[in-house]
């Protein structure tokens, strides 16, 4: 098959879950013998590259960060560029990672007849806390209603869509390349590291409750350290540091995003990892942590209870009452981290975590994407000769 994959931004210029997913999906489909083209955008001139068996077309980005203040997102600027691509090319099926991309695919389908899939990686927030130009949800509703298939990541998402739109979608969790996260059984339990690999500039990710909980935990476990493996702005770093007692601030380290190969090493050396966020539609870093054998603490909210339901692989904490756009239960998080540190010391924990992560491997879940595309494309689909 000839398969088109779209997202307004891509790796390595933007390093988020959707950007990682679209490139890993492209590589997996290419390895299965299909011709794959990723359509995206980046700063600077248009770039066409071929690596890992697939082609990426990175158009010149028509968006700059200053436009976000007016509510204009990357997807708004990418829409007309993508629409042109989808009309010019003849794919057997197209998967889109943004709803405006999927809307472009619906419009192009009128001319090309190419079926389109909407891969939904997040839900609209229940509380509007960022500015974004919107048509009152009209485009989103049309995409949900008219795409040939809609993929959601969790039962949490299925319930949300079923209640609001009458279409639960097809549940396929985000696959993780577990080969990139080797199992580690060598951890420093004398000076244990708590790792958070979440973008804490987003208030719903729980950066403030994490700092308050770490401050409490330090009084019980003085040797514990906290490492943040994600891009965090200077202003947010200062705000978060101020929430930790001065005598403990030296044990809070902001590592930045770094290189992609850094994350497996960080997960493998951490005693536990933590994702204290609200409204998570999945939680890719949870699976990556477990692949390395590292138990996880997560919020009892969104899809995280589906991933950390077994007390042998992690702990959950209640976000707190009337918490608004961010969790507030610092004592609950501190207690969950303390229990998880004890869990990490048990020899069998790493193997339990790894076994759970393997359920989300590309070897298992990649086949489901291929089967879906073959069903939608039908028997007349072009069969690529890519080796």
C-alpha positions as CSV (number, residue, x, y, z in Angstrom):
1,X,0.0,0.0,0.0
2,X,0.9,3.6,-0.4
3,X,0.2,5.3,2.9
4,X,0.2,9.0,3.8
5,X,0.8,10.1,7.4
6,X,0.3,13.7,8.4
7,X,1.0,16.0,11.4
8,X,1.7,19.8,11.4
9,X,5.1,19.2,13.2
10,X,7.6,16.3,13.3
11,X,10.7,14.9,15.0
12,X,13.3,16.2,15.6
13,X,12.2,19.8,15.4
14,X,9.3,19.2,17.8
15,X,9.6,16.3,20.3
16,X,6.2,15.3,21.6
17,X,4.3,12.1,21.6
18,X,2.5,12.6,18.3
19,X,5.8,13.5,16.5
20,X,7.5,10.4,17.9
21,X,4.5,8.2,17.0
22,X,4.2,9.3,13.4
23,X,7.8,8.5,12.7
24,X,7.8,5.2,14.5
25,X,4.6,4.2,12.6
26,X,6.2,5.2,9.3
27,X,9.2,3.0,10.1
28,X,7.1,0.1,11.1
29,X,4.9,0.2,8.0
30,X,7.9,0.6,5.8
31,X,9.5,-2.5,7.5
32,X,6.2,-4.3,6.6
33,X,6.8,-3.6,2.9
34,X,4.6,-0.5,2.4
35,X,5.4,2.8,0.7
36,X,5.1,5.6,3.3
37,X,5.2,9.4,3.0
38,X,5.1,11.6,6.1
39,X,3.7,15.2,5.4
40,X,4.7,17.8,7.9
41,X,6.3,21.2,8.3
42,X,9.4,22.7,10.0
43,X,11.1,26.1,10.3
44,X,13.2,27.1,7.3
45,X,13.1,25.9,3.8
46,X,11.2,22.9,2.6
47,X,13.1,19.6,3.1
48,X,12.5,16.2,1.5
49,X,14.4,13.4,3.2
50,X,14.4,9.6,3.1
51,X,15.5,7.6,6.1
52,X,14.5,4.4,7.8
53,X,12.7,3.3,4.6
54,X,10.2,6.1,4.3
55,X,10.0,9.6,2.9
56,X,9.3,12.8,4.9
57,X,8.2,16.0,3.2
58,X,8.8,18.9,5.6
59,X,7.2,22.0,4.1
60,X,8.4,25.4,5.2
61,X,6.5,26.3,8.3
62,X,4.1,29.3,7.9
63,X,3.7,29.6,11.7
64,X,5.8,31.3,14.3
65,X,5.4,31.0,18.1
66,X,4.2,34.6,18.4
67,X,1.0,33.6,16.6
68,X,0.0,31.4,19.6
69,X,-0.8,34.6,21.5
70,X,-3.6,35.2,19.1
71,X,-4.8,31.6,19.3
72,X,-3.3,30.5,16.0
73,X,-1.7,27.1,16.2
74,X,0.7,25.1,13.8
75,X,-2.3,23.2,12.5
76,X,-4.1,26.3,11.3
77,X,-1.1,27.3,9.2
78,X,-0.4,23.8,7.9
79,X,-4.0,23.2,6.7
80,X,-3.8,24.8,3.2
81,X,-0.3,23.3,2.5
82,X,-1.5,19.8,3.4
83,X,-4.7,20.1,1.5
84,X,-2.7,20.7,-1.7
85,X,-0.5,17.6,-0.9
86,X,-3.5,15.4,-0.4
87,X,-5.1,16.4,-3.7
88,X,-1.9,16.1,-5.7
89,X,-0.9,12.6,-4.4
90,X,-2.8,9.4,-4.7
91,X,-2.5,7.4,-1.5
92,X,-4.4,4.2,-0.7
93,X,-5.1,5.5,2.8
94,X,-4.2,8.6,4.9
95,X,-3.8,8.8,8.7
96,X,-3.9,12.3,10.3
97,X,-2.7,13.2,13.7
98,X,-4.5,16.6,14.0
99,X,-8.1,17.2,13.5
100,X,-7.6,20.0,11.0
101,X,-5.3,17.6,9.0
102,X,-8.2,15.2,9.1
103,X,-10.6,17.9,7.9
104,X,-8.2,18.5,5.0
105,X,-8.3,14.8,4.2
106,X,-12.1,14.8,4.2
107,X,-12.1,17.6,1.7
108,X,-9.5,15.9,-0.5
109,X,-11.4,12.7,-0.4
110,X,-14.2,14.3,-2.4
111,X,-11.7,14.5,-5.3
112,X,-9.5,11.5,-4.7
113,X,-11.7,9.0,-3.0
114,X,-8.8,8.2,-0.6
115,X,-10.1,6.9,2.8
116,X,-8.9,8.8,5.9
117,X,-8.2,7.9,9.5
118,X,-8.2,10.4,12.4
119,X,-5.7,9.4,15.1
120,X,-6.8,11.2,18.2
121,X,-3.9,11.6,20.7
122,X,-5.7,13.9,23.1
123,X,-9.1,15.2,24.1
124,X,-10.3,18.8,24.4
125,X,-9.6,20.0,28.0
126,X,-12.7,20.0,30.2
127,X,-11.6,23.4,31.3
128,X,-10.4,25.9,28.7
129,X,-7.1,27.2,29.9
130,X,-5.2,28.1,26.7
131,X,-6.3,30.5,23.9
132,X,-7.0,28.9,20.5
133,X,-9.0,30.0,17.5
134,X,-12.1,27.8,17.2
135,X,-15.3,27.4,15.3
136,X,-17.1,26.2,18.4
137,X,-16.0,22.7,17.8
138,X,-17.7,22.5,14.4
139,X,-14.7,21.2,12.5
140,X,-13.9,18.7,15.2
141,X,-17.4,17.3,15.3
142,X,-17.4,17.0,11.5
143,X,-14.1,15.1,11.6
144,X,-15.4,12.7,14.2
145,X,-18.5,12.1,12.2
146,X,-17.0,11.8,8.7
147,X,-13.6,10.2,8.8
148,X,-13.6,6.6,7.7
149,X,-12.2,5.5,11.0
150,X,-11.2,7.2,14.2
151,X,-8.5,5.7,16.4
152,X,-8.4,6.5,20.1
153,X,-5.8,5.4,22.6
154,X,-7.7,4.3,25.7
155,X,-11.0,3.2,27.1
156,X,-11.1,6.6,28.8
157,X,-11.2,8.2,25.4
158,X,-13.8,5.8,24.0
159,X,-16.2,6.7,26.8
160,X,-15.7,10.4,26.2
161,X,-16.4,10.1,22.5
162,X,-19.3,7.7,23.0
163,X,-21.0,10.1,25.4
164,X,-20.5,13.3,23.4
165,X,-20.5,12.1,19.8
166,X,-22.0,8.6,19.8
167,X,-18.9,7.2,18.2
168,X,-16.4,5.6,20.6
169,X,-13.8,5.0,18.0
170,X,-11.4,2.1,17.5
171,X,-9.1,1.6,20.5
172,X,-5.4,1.1,19.6
173,X,-3.0,2.1,22.4
174,X,0.2,4.0,21.4
175,X,2.8,1.4,20.5
176,X,6.3,1.7,22.0
177,X,9.5,0.5,20.6
178,X,10.5,-1.5,23.6
179,X,13.8,-2.4,22.0
180,X,14.9,1.2,22.6
181,X,14.2,0.9,26.3
182,X,16.3,-2.1,27.5
183,X,15.4,-3.7,30.8
184,X,17.5,-2.4,33.7
185,X,17.9,-4.1,37.1
186,X,20.8,-1.8,38.2
187,X,19.5,1.1,40.3
188,X,20.9,3.2,43.1
189,X,18.5,2.6,46.0
190,X,20.8,4.4,48.5
191,X,20.4,7.7,46.6
192,X,17.3,6.9,44.5
193,X,16.2,9.1,41.6
194,X,12.6,10.0,40.8
195,X,12.3,10.8,37.1
196,X,9.7,13.0,35.5
197,X,9.7,13.1,31.7
198,X,6.8,15.5,31.3
199,X,6.5,19.0,29.8
200,X,5.9,20.9,33.1
201,X,5.3,24.2,31.4
202,X,1.8,22.9,30.9
203,X,0.1,23.5,34.2
204,X,-2.1,20.3,33.9
205,X,1.0,18.2,34.0
206,X,1.3,18.8,37.7
207,X,4.7,20.5,38.1
208,X,3.7,22.4,41.2
209,X,2.2,19.5,43.1
210,X,5.3,17.4,42.2
211,X,7.6,20.0,43.8
212,X,5.4,20.3,46.9
213,X,5.2,16.5,47.2
214,X,9.0,16.1,46.7
215,X,9.6,18.7,49.5
216,X,7.5,16.5,51.8
217,X,9.2,13.3,50.7
218,X,12.6,14.7,51.4
219,X,11.8,15.0,55.0
220,X,11.0,11.3,55.1
221,X,13.6,10.1,52.6
222,X,16.5,12.6,52.7
223,X,18.6,10.8,50.1
224,X,16.0,11.0,47.3
225,X,16.6,13.1,44.2
226,X,14.3,14.5,41.5
227,X,15.3,14.8,37.8
228,X,13.1,16.5,35.2
229,X,13.8,15.1,31.7
230,X,11.9,17.6,29.5
231,X,12.1,21.1,28.1
232,X,11.1,23.5,30.8
233,X,11.2,27.3,30.4
234,X,13.5,29.4,32.6
235,X,10.5,31.2,34.2
236,X,8.8,27.9,35.0
237,X,12.0,26.4,36.5
238,X,12.3,29.4,38.8
239,X,8.6,29.0,39.8
240,X,9.0,25.3,40.5
241,X,12.3,25.7,42.4
242,X,10.7,28.2,44.7
243,X,8.2,25.6,45.8
244,X,11.0,23.4,47.3
245,X,12.7,24.3,50.6
246,X,16.1,25.9,50.0
247,X,18.0,23.1,51.6
248,X,16.5,20.6,49.1
249,X,16.7,22.6,45.9
250,X,20.1,21.1,45.1
251,X,18.5,17.7,44.6
252,X,16.1,19.0,41.9
253,X,17.8,18.8,38.5
254,X,16.3,20.1,35.2
255,X,18.0,18.1,32.4
256,X,16.2,19.6,29.4
257,X,15.0,17.4,26.5
258,X,18.5,16.4,25.3
259,X,18.8,13.6,22.7
260,X,16.3,10.9,22.1
261,X,18.8,8.2,23.3
262,X,19.1,9.9,26.7
263,X,15.6,8.9,27.8
264,X,16.2,5.1,27.9
265,X,19.3,5.7,30.1
266,X,17.4,8.0,32.4
267,X,14.5,5.6,32.9
268,X,16.9,2.7,33.4
269,X,18.8,4.4,36.2
270,X,15.7,5.9,38.0
271,X,14.2,4.1,40.9
272,X,10.7,5.3,39.9
273,X,9.1,7.7,37.5
274,X,6.2,10.0,38.0
275,X,3.4,11.5,35.8
276,X,1.3,13.7,38.1
277,X,-1.0,15.1,35.4
278,X,-4.7,15.4,34.6
279,X,-6.7,14.3,31.6
280,X,-4.0,12.1,30.1
281,X,-5.5,10.3,27.1
282,X,-2.8,7.7,27.3
283,X,0.7,8.3,28.8
284,X,3.5,7.1,26.5
285,X,6.2,7.8,29.1
286,X,4.5,5.4,31.5
287,X,5.0,2.5,29.1
288,X,8.5,3.6,28.3
289,X,9.3,3.7,32.0
290,X,7.9,0.2,32.5
291,X,9.8,-1.1,29.5
292,X,13.0,-0.1,31.3
293,X,11.8,-1.9,34.4
294,X,10.9,1.2,36.3
295,X,7.7,1.4,38.3
296,X,5.5,4.5,37.8
297,X,3.4,6.9,40.0
298,X,0.5,8.4,38.2
299,X,-2.7,10.4,38.9
300,X,-5.9,8.5,39.4
301,X,-7.4,10.4,36.4
302,X,-7.8,10.0,32.7
303,X,-6.3,6.9,31.2
304,X,-3.5,6.5,33.7
305,X,-5.4,4.0,35.9
306,X,-5.7,1.7,32.8
307,X,-1.9,1.7,32.5
308,X,-1.0,1.5,36.2
309,X,-3.9,-0.7,37.4
310,X,-1.6,-3.4,38.8
311,X,-0.1,-2.5,42.2
312,X,3.0,-4.6,41.2
313,X,4.1,-2.0,38.7
314,X,3.3,1.3,40.3
315,X,1.0,3.5,42.4
316,X,-1.9,5.9,41.8
317,X,-2.8,9.0,43.8
318,X,-6.0,11.0,43.9
319,X,-5.6,14.4,42.2
320,X,-7.4,16.3,45.0
321,X,-10.8,17.9,45.4
322,X,-11.8,20.8,43.2
323,X,-8.4,20.8,41.6
324,X,-9.3,22.7,38.5
325,X,-6.7,22.5,35.8
326,X,-3.9,20.9,37.9
327,X,-3.7,18.2,40.7
328,X,-3.3,19.6,44.2
329,X,-3.0,16.5,46.5
330,X,0.7,16.9,47.4
331,X,0.5,14.6,50.4
332,X,-1.2,11.9,48.3
333,X,1.6,12.1,45.7
334,X,4.3,12.0,48.3
335,X,2.8,8.9,49.9
336,X,2.5,7.2,46.5
337,X,6.1,8.0,45.6
338,X,7.3,6.6,49.0
339,X,5.4,3.4,48.4
340,X,6.7,3.1,44.9
341,X,10.3,3.6,46.1
342,X,9.8,0.5,48.3
343,X,8.2,-1.3,45.4
344,X,11.3,-0.5,43.2
345,X,13.6,-2.4,45.7
346,X,11.8,-5.7,45.1
347,X,13.7,-7.8,42.6
348,X,10.6,-9.0,40.7
349,X,9.2,-5.4,40.1
350,X,11.5,-4.7,37.1
351,X,10.4,-7.9,35.3
352,X,6.7,-7.2,36.0
353,X,7.0,-3.7,34.6
354,X,8.8,-5.0,31.5
355,X,6.2,-7.7,30.9
356,X,3.4,-5.1,31.1
357,X,5.2,-2.8,28.6
358,X,5.6,-5.6,26.1
359,X,1.8,-5.6,25.6
360,X,2.3,-2.2,23.9
361,X,5.2,-3.2,21.6
362,X,5.2,-2.4,17.9
363,X,5.4,-6.1,17.2
364,X,1.9,-6.5,18.7
365,X,0.2,-3.2,18.0
366,X,1.8,-2.4,14.6
367,X,-0.1,-5.3,13.0
368,X,-3.4,-3.7,14.1
369,X,-2.6,-0.5,12.1
370,X,-1.6,-2.5,9.0
371,X,-4.8,-4.6,9.2
372,X,-6.9,-1.4,9.5
373,X,-5.3,0.2,6.5
374,X,-5.7,-2.9,4.4
375,X,-9.4,-3.1,5.3
376,X,-10.0,0.6,4.4
377,X,-7.9,0.6,1.2
378,X,-9.6,-2.6,-0.1
379,X,-8.3,-5.1,-2.6
380,X,-7.5,-2.5,-5.3
381,X,-4.8,-0.9,-3.1
382,X,-1.4,-0.3,-4.7
383,X,1.1,-2.9,-3.3
384,X,4.5,-1.3,-2.8
385,X,7.6,-3.1,-3.9
386,X,9.7,-1.5,-1.1
387,X,12.1,-4.1,0.2
